[in-house]
């Protein structure tokens, strides 16, 4: 059956699910996942991107469902965290 209708707004969206294999590259239980199965952040407000493993960072939708601008902002914060980690370990020339 074909039907016609008028709408003010139509939203098309797909479901987002975490990757169930995200923690597999790490030792059992070393990378903490949240209650939904996304990679957990130690403290998103203070250390965005920091995970339960020092030196391992998460970015974008790997830590939860995010839109594009939020993913870009979160990824930039994770990159800053990774750069700071590398700078602290830099060997003087």
N, CA, C and O atoms as a Tinker XYZ file with bonds, in Angstrom:
   372  protein
     1  N      0.830000   -1.176000    0.000000    73     2
     2  CA     0.000000    0.000000    0.000000    64     1     3
     3  C      0.883000    1.251000    0.000000    63     2     4     5
     4  O      1.803000    1.352000    0.812000    81     3
     5  N      0.624000    2.175000   -0.872000    73     3     6
     6  CA     1.361000    3.431000   -0.967000    64     5     7
     7  C      0.487000    4.527000   -0.362000    63     6     8     9
     8  O     -0.706000    4.625000   -0.648000    81     7
     9  N      1.119000    5.356000    0.491000    73     7    10
    10  CA     0.385000    6.439000    1.141000    64     9    11
    11  C      1.198000    7.715000    1.039000    63    10    12    13
    12  O      2.428000    7.671000    1.036000    81    11
    13  N      0.537000    8.825000    0.958000    73    11    14
    14  CA     1.179000   10.130000    0.951000    64    13    15
    15  C      0.827000   10.856000    2.229000    63    14    16    17
    16  O     -0.283000   10.738000    2.747000    81    15
    17  N      1.810000   11.627000    2.739000    73    15    18
    18  CA     1.575000   12.411000    3.940000    64    17    19
    19  C      2.521000   13.603000    3.928000    63    18    20    21
    20  O      3.588000   13.542000    3.317000    81    19
    21  N      2.144000   14.671000    4.589000    73    19    22
    22  CA     2.984000   15.850000    4.730000    64    21    23
    23  C      3.454000   15.954000    6.173000    63    22    24    25
    24  O      2.690000   15.742000    7.115000    81    23
    25  N      4.750000   16.290000    6.320000    73    23    26
    26  CA     5.330000   16.425000    7.642000    64    25    27
    27  C      6.143000   17.704000    7.699000    63    26    28    29
    28  O      6.671000   18.151000    6.680000    81    27
    29  N      6.249000   18.294000    8.869000    73    27    30
    30  CA     7.102000   19.464000    9.072000    64    29    31
    31  C      8.565000   19.051000    9.194000    63    30    32    33
    32  O      9.457000   19.803000    8.802000    81    31
    33  N      8.816000   17.855000    9.737000    73    31    34
    34  CA    10.168000   17.392000    9.970000    64    33    35
    35  C     10.190000   15.870000    9.946000    63    34    36    37
    36  O      9.334000   15.214000   10.539000    81    35
    37  N     11.176000   15.322000    9.256000    73    35    38
    38  CA    11.382000   13.879000    9.239000    64    37    39
    39  C     12.829000   13.621000    9.633000    63    38    40    41
    40  O     13.746000   14.193000    9.043000    81    39
    41  N     13.037000   12.773000   10.618000    73    39    42
    42  CA    14.373000   12.451000   11.086000    64    41    43
    43  C     14.654000   10.988000   10.782000    63    42    44    45
    44  O     13.918000   10.096000   11.205000    81    43
    45  N     15.734000   10.757000   10.040000    73    43    46
    46  CA    16.162000    9.400000    9.746000    64    45    47
    47  C     17.433000    9.142000   10.536000    63    46    48    49
    48  O     18.389000    9.912000   10.446000    81    47
    49  N     17.451000    8.081000   11.299000    73    47    50
    50  CA    18.619000    7.794000   12.130000    64    49    51
    51  C     18.831000    6.286000   12.223000    63    50    52    53
    52  O     17.887000    5.501000   12.130000    81    51
    53  N     20.073000    5.908000   12.407000    73    51    54
    54  CA    20.390000    4.494000   12.600000    64    53    55
    55  C     20.808000    4.292000   14.049000    63    54    56    57
    56  O     21.263000    5.228000   14.707000    81    55
    57  N     20.656000    3.093000   14.534000    73    55    58
    58  CA    21.076000    2.782000   15.891000    64    57    59
    59  C     22.590000    2.752000   15.992000    63    58    60    61
    60  O     23.270000    2.367000   15.040000    81    59
    61  N     23.118000    3.149000   17.124000    73    59    62
    62  CA    24.555000    3.142000   17.364000    64    61    63
    63  C     24.837000    2.143000   18.465000    63    62    64    65
    64  O     24.208000    2.165000   19.523000    81    63
    65  N     25.792000    1.266000   18.200000    73    63    66
    66  CA    26.182000    0.278000   19.202000    64    65    67
    67  C     27.697000    0.295000   19.357000    63    66    68    69
    68  O     28.421000    0.585000   18.405000    81    67
    69  N     28.178000   -0.020000   20.568000    73    67    70
    70  CA    29.627000   -0.069000   20.764000    64    69    71
    71  C     30.224000   -1.290000   20.077000    63    70    72    73
    72  O     29.534000   -2.282000   19.841000    81    71
    73  N     31.506000   -1.210000   19.762000    73    71    74
    74  CA    32.217000   -2.339000   19.176000    64    73    75
    75  C     32.506000   -3.347000   20.289000    63    74    76    77
    76  O     33.238000   -3.026000   21.225000    81    75
    77  N     31.954000   -4.547000   20.210000    73    75    78
    78  CA    32.168000   -5.528000   21.281000    64    77    79
    79  C     33.615000   -6.009000   21.371000    63    78    80    81
    80  O     33.989000   -6.638000   22.361000    81    79
    81  N     34.431000   -5.728000   20.361000    73    79    82
    82  CA    35.824000   -6.173000   20.367000    64    81    83
    83  C     36.805000   -5.061000   20.738000    63    82    84    85
    84  O     38.012000   -5.237000   20.576000    81    83
    85  N     36.325000   -3.942000   21.224000    73    83    86
    86  CA    37.192000   -2.802000   21.532000    64    85    87
    87  C     38.256000   -3.138000   22.569000    63    86    88    89
    88  O     39.375000   -2.632000   22.480000    81    87
    89  N     37.941000   -3.966000   23.535000    73    87    90
    90  CA    38.890000   -4.281000   24.606000    64    89    91
    91  C     39.767000   -5.483000   24.279000    63    90    92    93
    92  O     40.684000   -5.784000   25.044000    81    91
    93  N     39.526000   -6.175000   23.184000    73    91    94
    94  CA    40.282000   -7.399000   22.860000    64    93    95
    95  C     41.785000   -7.217000   22.703000    63    94    96    97
    96  O     42.527000   -8.119000   23.093000    81    95
    97  N     42.286000   -6.102000   22.152000    73    95    98
    98  CA    43.748000   -5.980000   22.005000    64    97    99
    99  C     44.496000   -5.861000   23.336000    63    98   100   101
   100  O     45.725000   -5.935000   23.357000    81    99
   101  N     43.781000   -5.681000   24.430000    73    99   102
   102  CA    44.407000   -5.471000   25.730000    64   101   103
   103  C     44.209000   -6.699000   26.609000    63   102   104   105
   104  O     43.318000   -7.513000   26.371000    81   103
   105  N     45.053000   -6.818000   27.628000    73   103   106
   106  CA    44.943000   -7.944000   28.557000    64   105   107
   107  C     43.540000   -7.978000   29.168000    63   106   108   109
   108  O     42.874000   -6.948000   29.273000    81   107
   109  N     43.111000   -9.148000   29.559000    73   107   110
   110  CA    41.760000   -9.313000   30.118000    64   109   111
   111  C     41.470000   -8.305000   31.222000    63   110   112   113
   112  O     42.144000   -8.270000   32.252000    81   111
   113  N     40.454000   -7.491000   30.982000    73   111   114
   114  CA    40.003000   -6.538000   31.976000    64   113   115
   115  C     40.839000   -5.279000   32.111000    63   114   116   117
   116  O     40.489000   -4.404000   32.903000    81   115
   117  N     41.919000   -5.157000   31.377000    73   115   118
   118  CA    42.777000   -3.974000   31.525000    64   117   119
   119  C     42.092000   -2.710000   31.020000    63   118   120   121
   120  O     42.237000   -1.643000   31.615000    81   119
   121  N     41.347000   -2.828000   29.926000    73   119   122
   122  CA    40.626000   -1.669000   29.384000    64   121   123
   123  C     39.194000   -1.743000   29.885000    63   122   124   125
   124  O     38.448000   -2.656000   29.529000    81   123
   125  N     38.818000   -0.784000   30.707000    73   123   126
   126  CA    37.492000   -0.778000   31.309000    64   125   127
   127  C     36.449000   -0.276000   30.315000    63   126   128   129
   128  O     36.662000    0.714000   29.616000    81   127
   129  N     35.325000   -0.974000   30.267000    73   127   130
   130  CA    34.183000   -0.554000   29.459000    64   129   131
   131  C     33.104000   -0.026000   30.389000    63   130   132   133
   132  O     33.031000   -0.430000   31.549000    81   131
   133  N     32.258000    0.882000   29.884000    73   131   134
   134  CA    31.170000    1.383000   30.723000    64   133   135
   135  C     30.004000    0.399000   30.701000    63   134   136   137
   136  O     30.088000   -0.665000   30.088000    81   135
   137  N     28.932000    0.761000   31.365000    73   135   138
   138  CA    27.777000   -0.144000   31.489000    64   137   139
   139  C     27.091000   -0.423000   30.157000    63   138   140   141
   140  O     26.298000   -1.361000   30.060000    81   139
   141  N     27.381000    0.373000   29.128000    73   139   142
   142  CA    26.774000    0.176000   27.813000    64   141   143
   143  C     27.712000   -0.545000   26.841000    63   142   144   145
   144  O     27.304000   -0.895000   25.733000    81   143
   145  N     28.968000   -0.769000   27.251000    73   143   146
   146  CA    29.927000   -1.465000   26.399000    64   145   147
   147  C     30.873000   -0.560000   25.635000    63   146   148   149
   148  O     31.678000   -1.037000   24.835000    81   147
   149  N     30.786000    0.748000   25.872000    73   147   150
   150  CA    31.727000    1.695000   25.261000    64   149   151
   151  C     32.991000    1.764000   26.117000    63   150   152   153
   152  O     32.963000    1.396000   27.292000    81   151
   153  N     34.095000    2.231000   25.539000    73   151   154
   154  CA    35.334000    2.396000   26.295000    64   153   155
   155  C     35.096000    3.481000   27.348000    63   154   156   157
   156  O     34.684000    4.596000   27.027000    81   155
   157  N     35.362000    3.135000   28.610000    73   155   158
   158  CA    35.120000    4.062000   29.721000    64   157   159
   159  C     36.272000    5.055000   29.841000    63   158   160   161
   160  O     37.436000    4.714000   29.629000    81   159
   161  N     35.923000    6.279000   30.184000    73   159   162
   162  CA    36.917000    7.313000   30.458000    64   161   163
   163  C     37.064000    7.443000   31.969000    63   162   164   165
   164  O     36.082000    7.354000   32.707000    81   163
   165  N     38.291000    7.654000   32.421000    73   163   166
   166  CA    38.549000    7.775000   33.854000    64   165   167
   167  C     37.758000    8.950000   34.417000    63   166   168   169
   168  O     37.033000    8.799000   35.400000    81   167
   169  N     37.894000   10.108000   33.802000    73   167   170
   170  CA    37.146000   11.307000   34.204000    64   169   171
   171  C     37.042000   12.221000   32.990000    63   170   172   173
   172  O     37.968000   12.975000   32.690000    81   171
   173  N     35.919000   12.150000   32.300000    73   171   174
   174  CA    35.756000   12.884000   31.044000    64   173   175
   175  C     35.887000   14.394000   31.222000    63   174   176   177
   176  O     36.338000   15.082000   30.307000    81   175
   177  N     35.504000   14.916000   32.375000    73   175   178
   178  CA    35.558000   16.364000   32.587000    64   177   179
   179  C     36.984000   16.867000   32.806000    63   178   180   181
   180  O     37.337000   17.944000   32.324000    81   179
   181  N     37.802000   16.106000   33.522000    73   179   182
   182  CA    39.157000   16.553000   33.843000    64   181   183
   183  C     40.183000   16.016000   32.853000    63   182   184   185
   184  O     41.090000   16.743000   32.447000    81   183
   185  N     40.053000   14.757000   32.461000    73   183   186
   186  CA    40.997000   14.116000   31.543000    64   185   187
   187  C     40.248000   13.478000   30.379000    63   186   188   189
   188  O     40.163000   12.252000   30.307000    81   187
   189  N     39.708000   14.274000   29.475000    73   187   190
   190  CA    38.953000   13.685000   28.369000    64   189   191
   191  C     39.823000   12.763000   27.525000    63   190   192   193
   192  O     40.915000   13.137000   27.097000    81   191
   193  N     39.327000   11.567000   27.297000    73   191   194
   194  CA    40.049000   10.603000   26.475000    64   193   195
   195  C     40.880000    9.623000   27.272000    63   194   196   197
   196  O     41.242000    8.572000   26.744000    81   195
   197  N     41.201000    9.922000   28.535000    73   195   198
   198  CA    42.013000    9.022000   29.349000    64   197   199
   199  C     41.215000    7.772000   29.706000    63   198   200   201
   200  O     40.057000    7.859000   30.116000    81   199
   201  N     41.844000    6.612000   29.546000    73   199   202
   202  CA    41.185000    5.341000   29.862000    64   201   203
   203  C     41.793000    4.740000   31.125000    63   202   204   205
   204  O     42.612000    5.372000   31.791000    81   203
   205  N     41.390000    3.530000   31.445000    73   203   206
   206  CA    41.902000    2.832000   32.615000    64   205   207
   207  C     43.346000    2.380000   32.443000    63   206   208   209
   208  O     43.967000    1.924000   33.403000    81   207
   209  N     43.892000    2.500000   31.226000    73   207   210
   210  CA    45.282000    2.125000   30.959000    64   209   211
   211  C     46.072000    3.407000   30.705000    63   210   212   213
   212  O     45.785000    4.119000   29.743000    81   211
   213  N     47.064000    3.718000   31.548000    73   211   214
   214  CA    47.868000    4.926000   31.316000    64   213   215
   215  C     48.509000    4.903000   29.930000    63   214   216   217
   216  O     49.094000    3.898000   29.525000    81   215
   217  N     48.393000    6.021000   29.206000    73   215   218
   218  CA    48.968000    6.119000   27.868000    64   217   219
   219  C     48.061000    5.629000   26.760000    63   218   220   221
   220  O     48.418000    5.736000   25.586000    81   219
   221  N     46.890000    5.091000   27.099000    73   219   222
   222  CA    45.906000    4.661000   26.096000    64   221   223
   223  C     44.737000    5.627000   26.178000    63   222   224   225
   224  O     44.172000    5.839000   27.251000    81   223
   225  N     44.373000    6.215000   25.038000    73   223   226
   226  CA    43.332000    7.232000   25.001000    64   225   227
   227  C     42.218000    6.801000   24.049000    63   226   228   229
   228  O     42.454000    6.060000   23.095000    81   227
   229  N     41.019000    7.267000   24.317000    73   227   230
   230  CA    39.856000    6.966000   23.487000    64   229   231
   231  C     39.336000    8.283000   22.921000    63   230   232   233
   232  O     39.418000    9.328000   23.567000    81   231
   233  N     38.800000    8.214000   21.701000    73   231   234
   234  CA    38.307000    9.433000   21.072000    64   233   235
   235  C     37.001000    9.179000   20.341000    63   234   236   237
   236  O     36.736000    8.072000   19.872000    81   235
   237  N     36.195000   10.218000   20.256000    73   235   238
   238  CA    34.970000   10.172000   19.468000    64   237   239
   239  C     33.957000    9.157000   19.955000    63   238   240   241
   240  O     33.757000    8.983000   21.157000    81   239
   241  N     33.319000    8.490000   19.005000    73   239   242
   242  CA    32.203000    7.595000   19.309000    64   241   243
   243  C     32.622000    6.282000   19.965000    63   242   244   245
   244  O     31.755000    5.491000   20.338000    81   243
   245  N     33.918000    6.024000   20.119000    73   243   246
   246  CA    34.349000    4.812000   20.815000    64   245   247
   247  C     34.007000    4.882000   22.302000    63   246   248   249
   248  O     33.929000    3.853000   22.974000    81   247
   249  N     33.802000    6.107000   22.817000    73   247   250
   250  CA    33.465000    6.261000   24.229000    64   249   251
   251  C     31.984000    6.559000   24.458000    63   250   252   253
   252  O     31.570000    6.778000   25.596000    81   251
   253  N     31.192000    6.571000   23.404000    73   251   254
   254  CA    29.754000    6.803000   23.534000    64   253   255
   255  C     29.192000    7.421000   22.269000    63   254   256   257
   256  O     29.932000    7.917000   21.419000    81   255
   257  N     27.887000    7.383000   22.159000    73   255   258
   258  CA    27.227000    7.954000   20.982000    64   257   259
   259  C     27.409000    9.467000   20.989000    63   258   260   261
   260  O     27.067000   10.138000   21.963000    81   259
   261  N     27.948000    9.995000   19.901000    73   259   262
   262  CA    28.204000   11.432000   19.788000    64   261   263
   263  C     27.854000   11.904000   18.383000    63   262   264   265
   264  O     27.903000   11.131000   17.425000    81   263
   265  N     27.501000   13.179000   18.272000    73   263   266
   266  CA    27.304000   13.734000   16.936000    64   265   267
   267  C     28.676000   14.183000   16.405000    63   266   268   269
   268  O     29.678000   14.093000   17.114000    81   267
   269  N     28.713000   14.658000   15.172000    73   267   270
   270  CA    29.986000   14.989000   14.534000    64   269   271
   271  C     30.731000   16.113000   15.263000    63   270   272   273
   272  O     31.915000   15.942000   15.554000    81   271
   273  N     30.100000   17.252000   15.572000    73   271   274
   274  CA    30.855000   18.304000   16.269000    64   273   275
   275  C     31.386000   17.838000   17.630000    63   274   276   277
   276  O     32.511000   18.170000   18.004000    81   275
   277  N     30.595000   17.088000   18.352000    73   275   278
   278  CA    31.032000   16.588000   19.659000    64   277   279
   279  C     32.187000   15.588000   19.503000    63   278   280   281
   280  O     33.110000   15.579000   20.318000    81   279
   281  N     32.141000   14.752000   18.465000    73   279   282
   282  CA    33.228000   13.807000   18.200000    64   281   283
   283  C     34.526000   14.533000   17.867000    63   282   284   285
   284  O     35.600000   14.131000   18.314000    81   283
   285  N     34.424000   15.601000   17.081000    73   283   286
   286  CA    35.610000   16.378000   16.716000    64   285   287
   287  C     36.214000   17.036000   17.964000    63   286   288   289
   288  O     37.430000   16.994000   18.155000    81   287
   289  N     35.394000   17.629000   18.794000    73   287   290
   290  CA    35.867000   18.266000   20.014000    64   289   291
   291  C     36.508000   17.242000   20.955000    63   290   292   293
   292  O     37.582000   17.489000   21.505000    81   291
   293  N     35.858000   16.108000   21.135000    73   291   294
   294  CA    36.368000   15.059000   22.014000    64   293   295
   295  C     37.670000   14.477000   21.471000    63   294   296   297
   296  O     38.592000   14.200000   22.239000    81   295
   297  N     37.753000   14.292000   20.172000    73   295   298
   298  CA    38.978000   13.767000   19.563000    64   297   299
   299  C     40.142000   14.732000   19.744000    63   298   300   301
   300  O     41.267000   14.308000   20.005000    81   299
   301  N     39.875000   16.025000   19.605000    73   299   302
   302  CA    40.919000   17.022000   19.825000    64   301   303
   303  C     41.429000   16.990000   21.258000    63   302   304   305
   304  O     42.628000   17.140000   21.494000    81   303
   305  N     40.532000   16.799000   22.212000    73   303   306
   306  CA    40.936000   16.711000   23.616000    64   305   307
   307  C     41.786000   15.469000   23.855000    63   306   308   309
   308  O     42.769000   15.524000   24.594000    81   307
   309  N     41.416000   14.349000   23.236000    73   307   310
   310  CA    42.192000   13.116000   23.384000    64   309   311
   311  C     43.578000   13.268000   22.758000    63   310   312   313
   312  O     44.563000   12.768000   23.303000    81   311
   313  N     43.658000   13.950000   21.626000    73   311   314
   314  CA    44.956000   14.195000   20.985000    64   313   315
   315  C     45.830000   15.064000   21.895000    63   314   316   317
   316  O     47.030000   14.820000   22.018000    81   315
   317  N     45.243000   16.058000   22.520000    73   315   318
   318  CA    45.997000   16.912000   23.440000    64   317   319
   319  C     46.535000   16.089000   24.612000    63   318   320   321
   320  O     47.667000   16.289000   25.052000    81   319
   321  N     45.717000   15.169000   25.108000    73   319   322
   322  CA    46.157000   14.288000   26.202000    64   321   323
   323  C     47.326000   13.411000   25.739000    63   322   324   325
   324  O     48.313000   13.255000   26.459000    81   323
   325  N     47.211000   12.846000   24.545000    73   323   326
   326  CA    48.278000   11.984000   24.012000    64   325   327
   327  C     49.559000   12.788000   23.778000    63   326   328   329
   328  O     50.652000   12.306000   24.076000    81   327
   329  N     49.437000   14.006000   23.249000    73   327   330
   330  CA    50.603000   14.849000   23.013000    64   329   331
   331  C     51.290000   15.209000   24.332000    63   330   332   333
   332  O     52.518000   15.222000   24.412000    81   331
   333  N     50.499000   15.499000   25.358000    73   331   334
   334  CA    51.068000   15.811000   26.671000    64   333   335
   335  C     51.802000   14.597000   27.230000    63   334   336   337
   336  O     52.867000   14.739000   27.831000    81   335
   337  N     51.245000   13.413000   27.036000    73   335   338
   338  CA    51.887000   12.171000   27.489000    64   337   339
   339  C     53.236000   11.989000   26.790000    63   338   340   341
   340  O     54.233000   11.654000   27.431000    81   339
   341  N     53.262000   12.206000   25.493000    73   339   342
   342  CA    54.506000   12.067000   24.731000    64   341   343
   343  C     55.536000   13.111000   25.154000    63   342   344   345
   344  O     56.723000   12.807000   25.268000    81   343
   345  N     55.085000   14.328000   25.382000    73   343   346
   346  CA    55.995000   15.402000   25.778000    64   345   347
   347  C     56.644000   15.093000   27.126000    63   346   348   349
   348  O     57.828000   15.367000   27.321000    81   347
   349  N     55.878000   14.523000   28.055000    73   347   350
   350  CA    56.429000   14.167000   29.364000    64   349   351
   351  C     57.495000   13.081000   29.251000    63   350   352   353
   352  O     58.397000   13.016000   30.086000    81   351
   353  N     57.406000   12.231000   28.233000    73   351   354
   354  CA    58.348000   11.134000   28.072000    64   353   355
   355  C     59.481000   11.454000   27.093000    63   354   356   357
   356  O     60.327000   10.600000   26.826000    81   355
   357  N     59.503000   12.654000   26.567000    73   355   358
   358  CA    60.506000   13.044000   25.586000    64   357   359
   359  C     61.903000   13.010000   26.206000    63   358   360   361
   360  O     62.125000   13.469000   27.326000    81   359
   361  N     62.814000   12.459000   25.450000    73   359   362
   362  CA    64.208000   12.399000   25.875000    64   361   363
   363  C     64.886000   13.689000   25.403000    63   362   364   365
   364  O     64.797000   14.036000   24.225000    81   363
   365  N     65.558000   14.398000   26.307000    73   363   366
   366  CA    66.221000   15.644000   25.887000    64   365   367
   367  C     67.271000   15.377000   24.795000    63   366   368   369
   368  O     67.993000   14.381000   24.843000    81   367
   369  N     67.338000   16.266000   23.835000    73   367   370
   370  CA    68.291000   16.092000   22.713000    64   369   371
   371  C     69.690000   16.473000   23.101000    63   370   372
   372  O     70.604000   16.387000   22.281000    81   371
